[in-house]
Amino acid sequence: GANVSVSLTDEFLKPVERNGAYTPRWPEENPKYTKRVSAREVWDAIIKNATDHAEPGLIFWDKMTEYLPANAYPRFRSVSTNPCSEISLSPYDSCRLISINVTGYVRHAFEKNSHFDWVLFKHDVSTAVQMCDNLVDLELELIEKLKAVSSDKEERALWQKLWNAGHEGRRTGLGLHGIGDMLAQLTIKYDSEDALNFIGKLEAVLRNVAYETSIELAKVRGKFPAFDWNIEKDNAFIKTLPDDILSGL
């Protein structure tokens, strides 16, 4: 009943590009099992199954961690994902996730004059960021209650580690779903340059409004305790932010 995702590293993707060989191994460190295979054949099998059965999903691990600001902090470096692989996590952290269904912002769907309601989308992204931050407080409050009623010393220690990770990092996750249906509603072909350009704009607006709202929240509620600009400033994702947002950080 769970979806399946495959973690792909640059070590695998580079030989896929040049049609070279690759050595899968298990376990990754001190492997007992290895086999030299064609990287392109493995890639083609993954893509065929994803096309035919919608499984597996793909996680481009090296690119994801390179662009993840949290990964710049030694104690918040990613070690795995949550069970459904929507977000990479450091030890004892939680997948506090909110997803926005973008089909709800299309006006005059499937018609020639269909268009996207950017004003409402920006408003809802800002609201969702505040909801994400509130969710951290709700989780911390619940952990405090669970820790208080626990009689087991090891269990209380575990709850404390979860509380520390949530309190110091206040990690949140805000994403989108329904993009394929949204493109259809806008009469944009899925695998077209127009689709890529529209999605690029959509994600840029999501990023910018989310960060603008986060900055305003920090002015009112305070920054998350672990925040250190000198750690984050050279992150690849942070460098994609517009200058007016960077000045606020």
N, C-alpha and C positions, 0 to 999 in steps of 0.2 A: 503493500500500500504506500510505499515511499518512492519519491522520484530519485533518479540516480544521476550523479554528475561525475565527470572525469576531469581530474586535474592535469592540465598540460603545461609543461615547462618549456622554456626556450631550448633546453637540451634536446627535446623531442621535435619542436616546431622548426628548428633550423634545418635538420636533415629532411623534414617534410618538404621544405621549400626547394632544396637542391636534389630531391629524390635520392637521398642517401639512406644509410642503415642506422639502426638505433637498437640499444640493448635494454629491454625492460628487465627489471630486477625486483626481487622480493626476498626479505625486507630491503628497503632502500639502502640502509646502512648494514654492512656485513651480510650481503645477500647470500641466500642459499640456492636461489633459482635465478638463472639468467638465460637469455636466448637472443641471438642476433637476428633482427627482422628488418624488413623494409618499412621505414617510417611512413612512406606514402601509402602502402597497403593498409597499415593500421589506421591511418587518417581516413582513408576511403571507407573502411568498415564502420568507423565511428559515424561518419557523415551519412552513410546509407541507413544505419539504424536510427539515427536522429530524424531523418527524413521520413522513414517508413513508420516509426513507432513513437516519435517525439521523445525518445530516450537514446542515449544519455544527453544531459546538458553538459556544457563545456565551461570549465574555469581556467582561464589563462593566468596561472598562479604568479609567474614572475612579473607580468604586466600589472596584475591586480595589486600586488604588494608594493611595486615601485610607485604606483599612484595613490597609495593609501596613506594619508597623513599620520594615522595612528601607528603605522609600522615604523615611523621614524623614531618613536619612543622605545627604548630597549625593553621596558616592561610591558609594552602593549604590542609587541611584534606578533604577527599572526602565526599560529601553529596548526590551525584547522579551520573548519567552517561549522556553522550550525547544521543540524541534521538535513535540512533541505537545500543547503549550499547557497542561500541568498547573500550571506555576509561572512567574511573571514573574521576570525576571533582570536584574541589572545587568551591565555589561561584565566579561568574564572569569570570571563565576561559573558554578557547575555546578548541575544539577538532581539533587540528592541526595534521592531520594524513596523513601518507604516507604508502602504503602497497606494498610489493614486491611480484610479482607473481613468485613463485619458479619453476614453470614448464619450465620457459625459460632457466634454467641452466642444464637441462638434455641433455646429448649427447647420441646419438644412442638409442633413446627412444624405449621401448618395446623389445629390443634385449638383448641377453645374455651379451653383453659387454657394456650395458648402464651404465653411470656413471654421477656423479654430478660435475659441473665445480666450484670447490671451489675458485679458483683464481678470476674468474669473479664475483662470489657472494660476496666475501670480498670487492672487488673494488666497487661494486654497493652499498653495505651497507654503506661504508664510504661516498660515494657521496650522498646517501639519507639522512644521518645525517646532512650533510652540507646544503642540501635543506630544511630540517626541520627547521634548525636554521635561514635560510634566510626567511622562511615563517613567522616566528615570527616578523621579521622586517617589512615585507610587511603588516602584519595585523596592527601593531602599526602605521605605516604610514597612512593606510586607516582610522583607528580610529581617528587620529589627524585631518584628513580632514573632517570627519563626524562631529566631535565635533565643528570644526570651522564654519560650515555652519548651525548648529542647533541653533534655536532661543529659544528653550524651556530649561529652567533652569534644570528641573529634567532629561531631556534627556541628557544634557551635563554632568550632574553628573554621570549618568549611563555609558556614554562613558568613563569617567575618571576612573571609577572603573574597567572597562574592560581593559583599557590601563595599569593601575597599576598592575593588575594580570599578564598580558602578559609580561610586562617589568621586574617585580621583580622575577617572577618564570621561564619565558621562557620555559613553558612546551611544550614538543613535543611528538609525538607518531609515532613509526616506527614498523610495523608488517609484517606478511607474510600471503599469501593466496595461494590456489592451492595445498595444501599439499597432499590431497588425490589423486589428479591426478598425482602429482609428484611421489608418491610411486608406482602408477600403471605403470608409464613410466619406473621406475627403476626395475620393476618386483618384488617389495617387497609387500608381503601380508599386507593389511591394519591393521589387528588386531593381529599382530605378535610381538615377542620380537625384531626382526630385525627392524621393523618399529619404535618401541619405541626408540630403540638405535639410529637409524638414525635421528629421530626428535630431540632427546636430543642433539646430536652433532650439528644439524642445528641451534637450538635455542642458544646453547652455543657460536657458532661462531658469530651469530647475536649480542648477548649480548656483547661479548668481543670486536669485531670490533667497535660496536657503542660507547662503552665507551672509547676505545682508541682514536677514532676520536673526541669525545667530549672533552677529555682532551687536545688534540692538538688544537682544536678550542678555548678552554679557554685560552691557552697560547697566542694566537694571538688576540682574540677579548675580552678577559676578562671573568671571571666567571659570572653567573647570579647573580644579586644583592643580592638575599635572601640566597645564598649558605652559609651553615655553616656545616663544617665537623663534629663538635661535635654533631650536630643534626642527621646527616645521618649515622654516623659510626656504629651504633648498629642496623641498619635496616636489616631485614632478607635477603632481596635481595642483598644488598651491600655486605653482608658476603659471598655470593656465588661467588664473583669476584675473579679471580686469583690474587696472591700476587703481580705480576708485575704491574697490573692495580691499585691495592689498593695503592701501593707506589706512583703512580702518582697523586692520589687524595689528 
